[in-house]
Amino acid sequence: MQQHSQDPHASIPAPATLAELRASGHVHRGVKEEIRDNLLAMMRAGQDPFPGIVGFGQTVLPHLERALIAGHDIILLGERGQGKTRLIRTLAGLLDEWTPTVEGCEINDHPYQPACARCRKLAAELGGDLPVTWRHRDDRYGEKLATPDTSVGDLIGDIDPVKVAEGRTLGDPETIHFGLVPRTNRGIFSLNELPDLAERIQVSLLNVLEERDIGIRGYALRLPLDLLLVASANPEDYTNRGRIITPLKDRFGAEIRTHYPQTLADELILIRQEADIWTAAELPGHLVEVIARFTRGVRESPAVDARSGVSARFAIAAAESAAASAVRRSALAGSTAETPVARVCDLPAMVSTLRGKVEFEVSEEGREEEVLGAMLRRAIADTFRSRLGNVDLTGLLAKFEDGGTVESGELVPATDLLQRVGEVPGLARIMARLGMEGGESFGHAAAAVEFALEGLYLMRRLSKDTDGGTSVYGT
């Protein structure tokens, strides 16, 4: 299997005609054979065939690998935000980097086996001079979001009135305008949210999956298609919005269930990998853990509709929101001295914006923010126990022995917070337990102190009065 290159067009193979292609020793393989060979080669070499996929290593991927080796068309079933589309898109990396096609062919015919009427005619006329072009693997992946208004013409094809108007007869196969599926011939075609496709349109895919040919209006085309068809669906869609017709389900060789991250470690990796937290802000590891625990708590809550699921985009948006809050605080304070660092005070504000990503049970109507707020506090408390549960915080508690208070909030700059707290004995140990070894910025120190204060409040060792975005910690 050839490797990806930085400039995919810098290494286009040389053969430009059918004769040159034969002389180069090129061997034609079907798409499924190509994927099988490249997958096995990567597995033997210890390479990751599905880069960027988190949490599926021992569950989903073994089933997917077996399906690809068997040459099966595949349907992935899972709730929203489980990475189905992301997983499907990695399959393009299993194709050969370059593959030859007949130049100008709409359906990417292989020069050795031209299938459409135009290419067969050209091959008969030109012989070894048949022009060859090369197609990169990135161009061999097609995708369509199934919607109720999708037509057979969109997927399979239809009569092109322009070609008919040019003088061709309706009996001429070249009057056909091919749809998305045949245009992805010799590649991978993905149909997302398959149950949303009208049942009469699903029927048009039956021949594609079994007989590997297509029929357009009155034409009886024996147009053998060479492709891997992959679909995705939410299991609830079978009853809520539509269904996959039984003959179509039967034609998929493999039905694979996906899932949300099953461990906290996988949730953490996913957030760090997917959240678009640019270099203008930093999200400390303990806050990422809070967001991961928060997300898992929402998924497991009886107040949330489990059938709908809680997308991975929930946690990703939460991380991005917390980082953005830190940037906003820095901008309002007029600070440009150091990179803003998110603090625990940046988390509660995200609850109202995340509410729309969760489907609650009817009994919880009107209490959505209250429920999410309680889950967030529980996640902070659990992270505090995990990170600082056995750390001596008496030095910090001593600041409040004589009725002292500390004011914090989402608009309080890190330097102001540290001045209000003063010197904290054992701060270096607290920062070390939070993964901030060597972090000498005021932002890191303030994030550590505020997290410890919030944890002590949740453990009922401190009090907290909150007014808008301001919190006052005391005894």
C-alpha positions in Angstrom: 0.0 0.0 0.0 1.4 3.4 -1.0 1.7 6.0 1.7 0.0 9.4 1.9 2.1 12.2 0.5 1.9 15.9 1.5 1.2 16.9 -2.0 -1.0 14.1 -3.5 -0.5 15.3 -7.0 3.3 15.3 -6.8 3.5 11.6 -7.3 1.0 10.8 -10.0 2.0 7.6 -11.8 3.4 8.0 -15.3 1.4 5.7 -17.7 -0.9 7.9 -19.8 -2.3 5.3 -22.3 -3.6 1.7 -22.0 -0.5 0.3 -23.7 1.8 2.1 -21.2 -0.3 0.9 -18.3 0.0 -2.7 -19.5 3.7 -2.3 -20.0 4.1 -1.0 -16.4 2.8 -4.3 -15.0 -0.3 -2.8 -13.4 -2.7 -5.4 -12.0 -6.4 -4.5 -11.8 -8.2 -5.3 -8.5 -11.7 -4.7 -7.4 -12.4 -2.1 -4.7 -13.2 -4.7 -2.0 -10.1 -6.7 -2.9 -8.0 -3.6 -2.8 -9.4 -2.6 0.6 -8.9 -6.1 1.9 -5.2 -6.3 0.8 -4.3 -2.9 2.1 -6.1 -3.5 5.5 -4.2 -6.8 6.0 -0.9 -5.1 5.0 -1.5 -2.4 7.6 -2.4 -4.9 10.2 0.7 -6.9 9.6 2.8 -3.8 9.7 1.3 -2.7 13.0 -0.2 0.5 11.5 -3.5 2.0 12.6 -6.0 1.5 9.7 -8.5 3.9 11.3 -6.7 6.9 12.6 -8.4 9.2 15.0 -11.0 6.7 16.1 -11.3 6.5 19.9 -12.8 3.8 22.1 -13.7 1.3 19.4 -10.5 -0.8 19.5 -11.9 -3.9 21.3 -15.5 -3.6 20.3 -16.5 -2.0 16.9 -13.2 -2.2 14.9 -12.8 -6.0 15.1 -16.3 -6.4 13.6 -15.5 -3.8 10.9 -12.2 -5.4 10.1 -13.9 -8.8 9.6 -16.5 -7.2 7.4 -14.0 -5.5 5.2 -11.9 -8.7 4.9 -15.1 -10.6 3.9 -15.9 -8.0 1.3 -19.2 -7.0 2.9 -21.2 -3.9 2.4 -21.8 -2.4 5.9 -24.4 -0.6 7.9 -23.3 1.1 11.2 -26.1 1.5 13.8 -25.7 3.9 16.7 -27.1 6.9 18.5 -26.1 10.4 17.4 -22.6 11.6 17.9 -20.9 8.2 18.3 -18.5 8.8 15.4 -20.2 6.8 12.7 -19.5 9.2 9.9 -15.9 9.8 11.2 -15.3 6.1 11.1 -16.7 5.7 7.6 -14.5 8.5 6.2 -11.4 6.7 7.5 -12.1 3.9 5.1 -10.9 6.0 2.1 -7.4 5.6 3.6 -7.6 1.8 2.8 -7.7 2.5 -1.0 -4.6 2.5 -3.2 -3.2 6.0 -3.3 -3.7 6.2 -7.1 -5.8 4.2 -9.5 -6.1 4.4 -13.3 -9.3 5.4 -15.0 -10.3 6.0 -18.6 -9.9 9.7 -19.2 -13.1 11.6 -19.2 -15.3 8.7 -17.9 -18.1 9.8 -15.7 -18.1 6.6 -13.7 -14.3 6.0 -13.5 -14.1 2.9 -15.6 -10.9 0.9 -15.3 -9.0 0.9 -18.7 -8.8 -2.9 -18.6 -12.5 -3.3 -18.1 -14.5 -0.4 -19.6 -18.2 -0.6 -18.6 -20.1 2.4 -20.0 -21.0 2.7 -23.7 -18.7 5.6 -24.2 -15.6 3.9 -22.9 -16.3 0.6 -24.7 -16.6 2.5 -27.9 -13.4 4.4 -27.3 -11.5 1.2 -26.4 -12.6 -0.4 -29.6 -11.5 2.6 -31.7 -8.2 3.5 -29.9 -6.9 0.1 -28.6 -3.6 0.7 -26.8 -3.9 4.5 -27.3 -6.9 4.7 -25.0 -6.1 7.7 -22.8 -5.6 7.0 -19.1 -5.8 9.4 -16.1 -5.1 8.8 -12.5 -7.5 9.3 -9.6 -6.4 9.9 -6.0 -8.0 8.0 -3.2 -9.4 11.2 -1.7 -11.5 11.6 -4.9 -12.9 8.0 -4.7 -15.1 8.6 -1.6 -18.6 9.8 -2.1 -21.1 10.7 0.6 -24.8 11.6 0.7 -27.0 12.6 3.6 -30.3 10.7 3.1 -33.2 13.1 3.2 -36.9 12.5 2.4 -36.6 14.6 -0.8 -33.7 12.5 -2.2 -34.7 11.1 -5.6 -33.7 8.0 -7.6 -32.1 10.5 -10.0 -29.9 11.9 -7.3 -28.6 8.4 -6.3 -28.8 6.3 -9.5 -29.3 8.7 -12.4 -31.9 9.9 -14.9 -32.4 11.0 -18.6 -30.4 14.1 -19.4 -32.8 16.4 -21.4 -29.8 18.5 -22.6 -28.3 15.4 -24.3 -31.6 14.6 -25.8 -32.0 18.1 -27.1 -28.6 17.8 -28.7 -30.2 15.3 -31.1 -29.5 11.9 -29.4 -32.4 9.5 -29.3 -33.9 8.3 -26.1 -32.6 4.8 -26.8 -29.0 6.0 -26.7 -27.4 5.0 -23.4 -25.3 8.2 -23.6 -28.4 10.3 -22.9 -28.2 9.1 -19.2 -27.0 11.5 -16.5 -25.5 9.2 -13.8 -26.3 9.8 -10.1 -24.0 9.8 -7.1 -23.7 6.1 -6.7 -22.4 5.2 -10.2 -20.2 8.3 -10.2 -18.5 6.8 -7.1 -17.8 3.6 -9.1 -14.5 2.0 -8.1 -14.7 3.7 -4.7 -16.6 4.0 -1.4 -20.0 5.5 -1.2 -21.5 6.4 2.2 -25.3 7.0 2.8 -25.8 8.7 6.1 -29.1 8.4 8.1 -30.4 5.7 5.8 -33.9 5.4 7.4 -34.7 9.0 6.4 -34.6 7.8 2.7 -38.1 7.2 1.4 -38.8 3.5 1.1 -39.5 3.7 -2.6 -36.0 5.2 -3.1 -34.4 2.5 -1.0 -35.7 0.0 -3.5 -33.4 1.6 -6.1 -30.4 0.4 -4.1 -31.4 -3.3 -4.2 -29.7 -4.1 -7.5 -26.7 -2.0 -6.5 -26.1 -4.1 -3.5 -26.8 -7.6 -4.9 -26.6 -7.6 -8.7 -24.1 -4.7 -8.7 -25.8 -3.1 -11.6 -28.3 -0.2 -12.1 -31.5 0.5 -14.0 -32.6 4.0 -15.1 -36.2 4.6 -16.2 -36.8 2.3 -19.2 -33.1 1.3 -19.7 -32.0 -2.2 -18.9 -28.4 -1.4 -18.3 -25.9 -4.2 -17.4 -23.5 -1.7 -15.9 -21.5 -3.6 -13.3 -20.6 -1.3 -10.4 -17.5 -1.9 -8.4 -17.9 -0.2 -5.0 -18.2 -0.5 -1.3 -21.5 0.8 0.1 -21.5 1.9 3.7 -24.6 3.3 5.5 -25.3 4.7 8.9 -28.5 4.8 10.9 -29.8 5.6 14.4 -31.6 2.5 15.8 -34.5 4.6 17.0 -35.0 5.8 13.4 -36.6 2.5 12.5 -39.8 3.6 14.4 -39.4 7.4 14.9 -38.7 8.8 11.4 -38.7 5.8 9.1 -37.3 2.4 8.6 -34.9 0.4 6.5 -36.9 -1.9 4.2 -36.2 -5.6 5.0 -34.8 -6.6 1.5 -32.3 -3.7 1.8 -31.2 -4.7 5.3 -30.8 -8.3 4.0 -28.4 -7.1 1.3 -25.9 -5.5 3.7 -23.4 -8.1 4.6 -22.6 -6.7 8.1 -24.6 -4.7 10.6 -22.3 -3.2 13.3 -23.4 -1.4 16.5 -21.4 1.6 17.6 -21.4 3.1 21.1 -20.2 6.1 23.2 -16.8 6.0 24.9 -17.0 3.3 27.5 -14.3 4.5 29.8 -13.3 7.9 31.3 -9.9 7.6 29.7 -11.4 7.3 26.2 -13.7 10.3 26.9 -10.7 12.4 27.9 -8.8 11.4 24.7 -11.8 12.2 22.5 -12.3 15.7 24.0 -8.6 16.6 23.7 -8.5 15.2 20.1 -11.7 16.8 18.8 -12.2 20.1 20.7 -11.1 23.1 18.6 -9.2 24.8 21.4 -6.8 27.1 19.6 -3.6 28.3 21.1 -5.2 31.5 22.4 -6.3 29.6 25.6 -5.4 26.6 27.7 -7.8 24.1 29.2 -6.1 22.4 32.2 -6.3 18.6 32.4 -8.5 18.6 35.6 -11.2 20.7 33.7 -11.1 18.3 30.8 -11.7 15.5 33.4 -14.6 17.5 34.9 -16.2 17.9 31.4 -15.7 14.2 30.7 -17.3 13.1 34.0 -20.1 15.6 33.4 -20.8 14.2 29.9 -20.9 10.6 31.2 -23.2 11.6 34.1 -25.6 13.2 31.7 -25.7 10.1 29.5 -26.4 7.9 32.5 -29.0 10.2 34.1 -32.6 8.9 34.4 -33.7 12.5 33.7 -32.3 12.2 30.1 -33.9 10.4 27.2 -31.5 7.5 26.7 -33.0 6.7 23.3 -31.8 10.0 22.0 -28.3 9.7 23.4 -25.9 12.5 24.4 -23.6 13.2 21.5 -19.8 13.4 21.8 -20.3 16.9 20.4 -21.8 17.8 23.9 -18.4 17.3 25.5 -16.5 19.0 22.7 -18.7 22.1 22.8 -18.3 22.2 26.5 -14.5 22.2 26.3 -14.6 24.9 23.6 -17.0 27.0 25.6 -14.8 26.9 28.7 -11.7 27.9 26.7 -13.6 30.7 25.0 -14.7 32.0 28.5 -11.1 32.3 29.5 -10.3 34.3 26.4 -13.2 36.6 27.0 -12.1 37.2 30.6 -8.6 38.0 29.4 -9.9 40.4 26.7 -12.2 42.3 29.1 -9.3 42.6 31.6 -7.1 44.0 28.8 -4.5 41.4 29.5 -2.0 40.4 26.8 0.8 39.2 29.0 0.2 35.5 29.0 -2.0 32.8 27.5 -5.4 32.7 29.3 -6.1 29.6 31.4 -9.6 28.3 31.9 -10.8 28.0 35.5 -13.7 26.1 37.2 -15.7 29.4 37.2 -15.9 29.1 33.4 -17.9 25.9 33.6 -21.4 26.9 34.9 -22.0 29.4 32.2 -21.9 26.6 29.6 -24.9 24.8 31.0 -27.5 27.1 29.4 -25.8 26.8 26.0 -25.5 23.0 26.2 -29.1 22.5 27.2 -30.3 22.2 23.6 -28.0 19.3 23.0 -29.9 17.1 25.5 -33.3 15.5 25.2 -34.9 15.3 28.7 -37.7 13.1 29.9 -41.1 14.8 29.9 -41.2 14.8 33.7 -38.2 17.1 33.8 -39.7 19.8 31.6 -38.7 23.2 33.0 -35.9 21.9 35.2 -33.3 21.3 32.5 -30.8 23.8 33.7 -31.2 22.8 37.3 -30.6 19.1 36.5 -27.5 19.9 34.4 -26.2 22.2 37.1 -26.5 19.5 39.7 -24.7 17.0 37.4 -21.9 19.5 36.8 -21.4 20.0 40.5 -21.2 16.3 41.0 -18.6 16.0 38.2 -16.5 18.7 39.9 -16.8 16.9 43.2 -15.8 13.6 41.8 -12.8 15.1 40.0 -11.8 16.9 43.2 -11.8 13.6 45.1 -9.8 11.9 42.4 -7.2 14.6 42.1 -7.0 16.3 45.5 -8.9 14.0 47.8 -5.8 13.0 49.9 -3.9 16.3 49.5 -3.3 18.4 52.7 -5.3 21.6 52.1 -5.0 23.0 55.6 -2.8 25.8 54.4 -5.6 27.0 52.1 -8.3 26.5 54.8 -6.2 28.6 57.2 -7.0 31.6 55.1 -10.6 31.5 56.3 -10.1 30.8 60.0 -10.7 34.3 61.1 -13.8 34.9 59.0 -11.8 35.8 55.9 -13.4 35.5 52.4 -12.1 35.3 48.9 -14.1 36.6 45.9 -13.8 35.0 42.5 -15.8 34.8 39.3 -15.6 34.4 35.6 -14.5 38.1 35.2 -11.9 38.1 38.0 -8.4 38.1 36.4 -6.0 35.5 37.7 -3.7 38.1 39.3 -6.6 39.6 41.2 -7.6 36.2 42.5 -4.1 35.3 43.7 -3.8 38.7 45.4 -7.0 38.1 47.3 -6.0 34.6 48.4 -2.4 35.5 49.3 0.4 33.0 49.7 -0.9 29.4 49.8 1.2 26.9 51.6 1.4 23.6 49.6 0.3 25.3 46.3 3.1 23.5 44.4 1.8 20.2 45.6 -1.8 21.1 44.5 -0.6 22.1 41.1 1.5 18.9 40.7 -1.6 16.8 41.5 -3.5 18.7 38.9 -0.8 18.0 36.3 0.6 21.5 36.3 4.2 20.7 37.2 6.4 23.5 36.0 3.4 25.8 35.3 4.6 29.1 36.6 2.0 31.4 35.1 -0.5 33.3 37.2 -3.3 31.6 35.2 -2.2 28.1 36.2 -1.9 29.0 39.8 -5.3 30.7 39.9 -6.9 27.7 38.2 -5.4 25.4 40.8 -6.4 27.6 43.7 -10.0 28.1 42.4 -10.5 24.4 41.8 -9.3 23.6 45.3 -11.7 26.3 46.7 -14.7 24.9 44.7 -13.8 21.4 45.8 -13.7 22.4 49.5 -17.1 24.1 49.1 -18.6 20.9 47.5 -17.1 18.9 50.3 -18.8 21.3 52.7 -15.6 22.6 54.3 -16.2 26.1 52.9 -19.3 28.1 52.1 -20.0 30.0 48.9 -22.3 32.8 48.1 -23.0 33.3 44.4 -24.5 36.4 42.8 -24.5 36.4 39.0 -21.0 35.6 37.9 -19.4 36.4 41.2 -18.7 33.9 44.0 -17.5 34.6 47.5 -15.9 31.7 49.4 -15.9 31.8 53.2 -16.3 29.6 56.3 
